[in-house]
Amino acid sequence: MKANLPNKEPEILKIWEKLNLYKKLRESRKGKEKFVLHDGPPYANGHIHMGTALNKILKDMVTKFHQMTGKDSVYVPGWDCHGLPIEWKIEEQYKKNKRDKSEISIKDFRLECREFAEKWIKIHIKEFKRLGVEGDWQNYYSTMSFDAEAQIVRELGKFLLDGSLYQGYKPVLWSTVEKTALADAEVEYKDHTSNTIYASFEIKKTDKDFLKKGQVIIWTTTPWTIPVNRALAYNSKIKYSVIQIGNDTEHFKNKNIIIASELVKRVSEDCNFQDFKIVKEFNGSDFKNTICSHPFEQMGYDYDVPMLEGDFVTLEQGTGIVHSAPSHGPDDFNLCLKHGIKASNTMNDGGIYSDDVPFFSGTHIFKADNQVIEKLSEHKSLLGNGKLQHSFPHSW
């Protein structure tokens, strides 16, 4: 470059450092009105990129502007050192060196993550300084500092002492590979081919004679959640139909099935039956107080499956009736919780069904689809099944 900036800029930075410029700036504005920019921290997991640079330069422009207007403009940089971005970098090293993460103790794994983050904080400081960013580099904050962690415990203790701390449950995005919860920002959506099923739940108690012994049909792209089903959701504003099937299905000859009226044509096409007649159309509100049995009732699932009203039920796909597994979806969880049905411990961190799941215990959830489909067919509760390519969440 004509101005020889690659050589001149480092020399300017050396002068700033020799002057202890940040300290002098603070002294020059001592007692003045403060302006504090709270730094939303980057991850300490690799070299800065254009986005990181833009973020820091814009913040630097803001703090310097307020300093030049006469304010005591304080900027304390920080780093986020927790979560998957750093853990995944360590796991990449394990894979490269053919190390098995499961053989590494949690203590050692965390120590490696801490050392990795410390290394990249030092590198970041050099890179940010090279951009001309001025701040309190000697007293930066990090989420992994022991002082920060101790303060978090103190604040948590305040909640404990005033009685506002409690242990609750809710479904979260979970990686069975990293064995950890995922934030929304840590999830990417990719095309995925899922198994689909139309499964039946037999009505065993109802206030309506026309519903007795009927088979309520649900559709799902996650057959593996059927063993943890606890309820069925309907929409009171949707019209439903009782349909008597003729002789062109394997398990439902001369039986009554129940689906949303608008979806009869689509379901009959998906499940390859044409011999049927509509016995009665009714309002969704007629499902009130209806109880079904689980399709795996004979396998140890001998509990009631109530039909509950849920405004999230639509006619976009499926049958207009949604099977609810409270451990595996926010709508399911909230609906069941509202009606006193608690989410149970259905799998471990690695995605293996727990001992609370009869017959399927010990099976990985993503290997259970075929077993579930086979058992549904065996118990004459499978109306149809197929494949669907759709956008599906993946751990980044």
C-alpha positions in Angstrom: 0.0 0.0 0.0 1.2 3.5 -0.8 0.7 4.8 2.8 2.5 1.7 4.1 -0.3 1.1 6.6 0.5 -2.5 7.3 3.7 -1.3 8.9 2.6 2.0 10.2 -0.6 0.8 12.0 1.2 -1.7 14.3 3.6 1.1 15.3 0.7 3.4 16.2 -0.8 0.6 18.3 2.5 0.3 20.1 2.4 4.0 20.9 -1.1 3.6 22.3 -0.1 0.7 24.4 3.0 2.5 25.7 0.9 5.5 26.7 -1.6 3.2 28.4 -4.2 5.1 26.3 -7.3 3.6 27.8 -6.2 4.5 31.3 -5.5 8.1 30.2 -8.9 8.3 28.5 -10.6 7.3 31.8 -8.5 9.8 33.8 -9.3 12.6 31.4 -13.1 12.1 31.9 -13.0 11.3 35.6 -16.3 12.5 37.3 -18.0 13.2 33.9 -21.3 11.6 32.8 -20.7 8.0 32.1 -21.6 6.2 28.9 -21.3 2.4 29.2 -21.6 0.1 26.3 -22.5 -3.4 27.4 -20.8 -5.8 25.1 -22.7 -8.7 23.7 -19.8 -11.1 23.6 -18.5 -13.2 20.7 -17.7 -16.9 21.2 -14.0 -17.7 21.9 -13.8 -20.5 19.4 -11.8 -19.3 16.4 -10.4 -16.4 14.5 -12.6 -13.3 14.1 -14.5 -13.0 10.8 -16.1 -10.1 8.9 -19.2 -10.2 11.0 -17.2 -10.1 14.2 -15.1 -7.3 12.9 -18.1 -5.2 11.8 -19.7 -5.7 15.2 -16.6 -4.6 17.2 -15.8 -1.7 14.8 -19.4 -0.3 15.1 -19.2 -0.5 18.9 -15.8 1.2 18.9 -17.2 4.0 16.8 -20.0 4.5 19.3 -17.8 4.5 22.4 -15.2 6.8 20.8 -18.0 9.2 19.7 -19.3 9.5 23.3 -15.8 9.9 24.6 -15.2 12.8 22.2 -18.4 14.5 23.3 -17.0 14.7 26.8 -18.5 11.6 28.5 -16.6 9.0 30.5 -17.2 6.3 27.8 -16.4 2.9 29.3 -16.0 -0.2 27.2 -15.2 -3.5 28.8 -15.0 -6.3 26.2 -16.2 -9.8 26.9 -16.4 -13.3 25.6 -18.9 -16.1 25.7 -17.1 -19.3 26.7 -20.0 -21.7 27.3 -22.1 -23.9 25.1 -21.7 -26.0 22.0 -19.6 -23.7 19.8 -16.6 -24.4 22.0 -17.5 -28.0 23.0 -17.9 -28.9 19.3 -14.4 -27.6 18.5 -12.9 -29.9 21.1 -15.0 -32.8 19.8 -13.7 -32.2 16.3 -10.1 -32.5 17.7 -11.2 -35.8 19.3 -12.4 -37.1 16.0 -9.3 -36.0 14.2 -7.1 -37.8 16.8 -9.5 -40.8 17.0 -10.4 -40.2 20.6 -13.7 -41.4 22.0 -15.5 -38.6 23.9 -17.4 -41.1 26.0 -14.0 -42.2 27.5 -13.1 -38.6 28.6 -14.2 -37.6 32.1 -16.5 -34.5 32.3 -13.9 -32.8 34.4 -11.1 -33.3 31.8 -13.5 -32.3 28.9 -14.4 -29.1 30.7 -10.8 -28.3 31.4 -9.9 -28.7 27.7 -12.8 -26.4 26.8 -11.6 -23.8 29.2 -8.0 -23.9 27.9 -9.3 -23.7 24.3 -11.4 -20.6 25.1 -8.5 -19.0 27.0 -6.3 -19.5 24.0 -8.8 -17.8 21.6 -9.5 -14.9 24.0 -5.8 -14.0 23.8 -5.8 -14.3 20.0 -9.0 -12.2 19.8 -7.5 -9.4 21.9 -4.6 -9.1 19.4 -7.0 -9.2 16.4 -9.4 -6.6 17.9 -6.5 -4.3 18.8 -5.2 -4.6 15.3 -8.5 -3.2 14.1 -7.9 -0.2 16.3 -10.6 -1.1 18.9 -9.9 0.6 22.2 -11.1 -0.9 25.5 -10.2 -2.3 28.9 -8.3 -5.3 27.5 -6.7 -6.0 30.9 -9.9 -6.4 32.7 -12.2 -8.1 30.2 -15.0 -10.3 31.3 -15.8 -13.9 30.3 -18.7 -16.1 31.2 -16.2 -18.8 32.4 -14.4 -16.6 34.9 -14.6 -18.0 38.4 -15.8 -14.6 39.7 -18.7 -14.6 37.1 -19.6 -18.1 38.0 -19.5 -17.3 41.7 -21.8 -14.3 41.2 -24.3 -16.4 39.3 -24.4 -18.8 42.3 -24.9 -15.8 44.6 -27.8 -14.5 42.5 -29.3 -18.0 42.3 -29.1 -18.1 46.1 -31.2 -15.0 46.4 -34.0 -16.7 44.4 -33.7 -19.8 46.7 -33.9 -17.7 49.8 -37.0 -15.7 48.8 -38.8 -18.9 47.7 -39.0 -18.1 44.0 -36.7 -21.0 42.9 -38.4 -24.2 41.8 -37.7 -27.2 39.6 -39.9 -27.5 36.6 -40.0 -29.4 33.3 -40.4 -28.5 29.7 -39.5 -30.0 26.4 -36.3 -28.6 24.8 -34.4 -29.1 21.6 -32.0 -31.9 22.3 -29.0 -33.4 20.6 -28.6 -37.1 21.3 -25.0 -36.9 19.9 -23.7 -34.0 22.0 -26.1 -35.1 24.8 -27.1 -31.6 25.6 -29.9 -29.1 25.1 -29.8 -26.9 22.0 -30.7 -23.2 21.7 -32.8 -22.2 18.7 -29.6 -20.6 17.2 -27.9 -24.0 17.4 -30.4 -25.7 15.2 -30.3 -25.9 11.4 -33.1 -27.1 9.2 -32.4 -29.6 6.4 -34.4 -31.9 4.2 -35.1 -35.2 5.8 -37.1 -38.2 4.9 -39.3 -39.4 7.8 -41.6 -42.4 8.3 -45.2 -41.5 8.4 -48.1 -43.4 10.0 -51.8 -43.3 10.3 -52.5 -45.0 13.6 -55.8 -45.7 15.5 -56.8 -45.2 19.1 -60.0 -47.1 20.0 -62.7 -45.1 21.9 -63.6 -46.9 25.1 -65.6 -44.1 26.9 -67.8 -41.4 25.3 -71.0 -39.4 25.9 -72.0 -39.9 22.3 -73.4 -43.2 21.1 -72.3 -42.6 17.5 -68.6 -42.5 18.7 -68.7 -45.7 20.7 -66.1 -48.3 19.6 -64.9 -45.9 16.9 -61.3 -45.7 15.9 -59.7 -42.2 16.2 -57.1 -41.9 13.5 -53.9 -39.8 14.0 -51.1 -39.1 11.6 -47.5 -38.4 12.6 -44.0 -38.2 11.1 -42.5 -39.5 14.4 -43.7 -43.0 15.0 -41.1 -43.4 17.8 -43.3 -41.0 19.9 -46.3 -43.3 19.9 -45.0 -45.3 22.9 -45.0 -42.1 24.9 -48.4 -40.9 23.8 -50.6 -39.7 26.6 -53.5 -37.8 24.9 -55.2 -36.9 21.6 -55.9 -33.3 20.6 -58.8 -32.1 18.6 -60.2 -28.7 17.5 -63.8 -27.9 18.5 -64.2 -25.6 15.5 -63.4 -28.5 13.0 -66.1 -30.8 11.5 -65.3 -34.5 11.9 -66.8 -37.6 10.2 -67.5 -41.1 11.4 -66.6 -43.3 8.4 -67.4 -46.9 8.0 -64.8 -48.8 6.0 -65.7 -51.7 3.7 -63.4 -54.6 2.8 -60.4 -53.0 1.2 -58.2 -52.5 4.3 -56.3 -55.1 6.2 -57.2 -54.3 9.8 -60.3 -52.1 9.5 -62.9 -54.1 7.6 -66.4 -52.9 8.6 -65.0 -50.7 11.3 -65.8 -47.0 12.0 -62.9 -44.6 11.8 -63.0 -40.9 12.7 -61.1 -38.1 10.9 -61.7 -34.5 9.9 -64.4 -34.2 7.2 -62.2 -32.0 5.0 -59.4 -34.6 5.1 -61.4 -37.8 4.2 -60.4 -37.7 0.5 -56.7 -37.2 1.3 -56.6 -39.9 4.0 -58.4 -42.4 1.8 -55.9 -41.8 -1.0 -52.9 -42.0 1.3 -54.1 -45.2 3.0 -55.4 -46.8 -0.3 -59.0 -47.5 0.6 -62.0 -46.6 -1.6 -64.8 -48.7 -0.1 -66.2 -46.5 2.6 -69.3 -44.5 3.5 -69.8 -41.5 5.8 -72.0 -42.5 8.7 -72.2 -39.1 10.5 -70.6 -35.7 10.5 -70.3 -33.9 13.8 -68.7 -31.0 15.6 -65.3 -31.3 17.3 -66.9 -30.2 20.6 -68.7 -33.6 20.7 -65.3 -35.2 21.6 -65.6 -33.7 25.1 -65.2 -36.4 27.8 -64.1 -39.0 25.3 -61.4 -41.5 26.4 -59.4 -43.8 24.2 -57.2 -46.7 24.8 -53.6 -46.8 23.7 -52.9 -49.0 20.6 -50.3 -50.8 22.7 -52.7 -51.5 25.6 -51.9 -55.2 25.6 -48.1 -54.5 25.9 -48.4 -52.6 29.2 -49.8 -49.3 28.0 -53.0 -49.8 30.0 -53.8 -46.2 30.8 -56.5 -43.8 29.6 -55.8 -41.6 26.6 -58.1 -38.6 26.9 -59.2 -36.4 24.0 -58.4 -32.8 24.8 -59.3 -29.6 23.0 -56.3 -27.9 21.4 -56.4 -24.8 19.3 -53.1 -25.7 17.6 -54.8 -28.5 15.7 -55.3 -27.6 12.0 -56.3 -29.1 8.7 -53.0 -28.5 6.9 -51.9 -32.2 7.2 -52.9 -35.4 8.9 -56.4 -36.2 10.1 -57.4 -33.2 12.2 -56.5 -35.1 15.4 -53.0 -34.8 16.8 -51.4 -37.4 19.1 -49.8 -35.8 22.1 -46.6 -36.9 23.7 -45.9 -34.4 26.4 -42.3 -35.2 26.7 -41.6 -34.4 23.1 -43.3 -31.2 22.0 -44.2 -27.8 23.5 -47.9 -27.9 22.3 -48.2 -31.5 23.7 -46.5 -30.5 26.9 -48.6 -27.4 27.6 -51.9 -29.1 26.7 -51.2 -32.1 28.9 -49.9 -30.0 31.8 -53.1 -27.9 31.6 -55.1 -31.1 32.2 -52.9 -32.6 34.9 -50.9 -35.0 32.7 -47.2 -34.8 33.5 -44.4 -35.5 31.2 -42.5 -38.6 32.2 -38.8 -39.5 31.8 -39.0 -41.3 28.5 -35.4 -41.4 27.3 -31.8 -40.8 28.5 -29.4 -38.2 27.3 -28.3 -40.4 24.4 -31.8 -41.0 23.0 -32.4 -44.4 24.5 -35.9 -45.2 25.8 -35.9 -45.4 29.6 -37.3 -48.2 31.7 -40.5 -46.3 31.9 -41.3 -47.2 28.3 -42.6 -50.8 28.2 -41.2 -53.2 25.5 -39.2 -50.5 23.8 -36.9 -49.8 26.7 -33.2 -49.8 25.7 -34.0 -49.0 22.0 -32.6 -45.8 20.5 -35.6 -43.6 19.5 -34.3 -43.1 16.0 -34.1 -46.8 15.5 -37.5 -47.5 16.9 -39.8 -46.4 13.9 -39.8 -49.8 12.3 -40.5 -51.6 15.6 -43.4 -49.3 16.3 -44.8 -49.7 12.8 -44.5 -53.5 13.1 -46.3 -53.5 16.5 -49.0 -51.2 15.3 -49.7 -53.6 12.4 -49.5 -56.6 14.7 -52.2 -55.0 17.0 -54.3 -54.0 14.0 -53.9 -50.3 14.7 -52.1 -49.3 11.5 -54.3 -47.8 8.8 -51.4 -46.8 6.6 -47.8 -45.7 6.5 -45.4 -44.1 4.1 -42.5 -41.6 3.7 -42.3 -37.8 3.7 -39.5 -35.5 2.8 -39.6 -32.3 4.8 -37.6 -29.7 6.6 -36.3 -31.2 9.9 -34.2 -29.8 12.7 -30.6 -30.9 13.0 -27.9 -29.9 15.5 -25.5 -27.6 13.7 
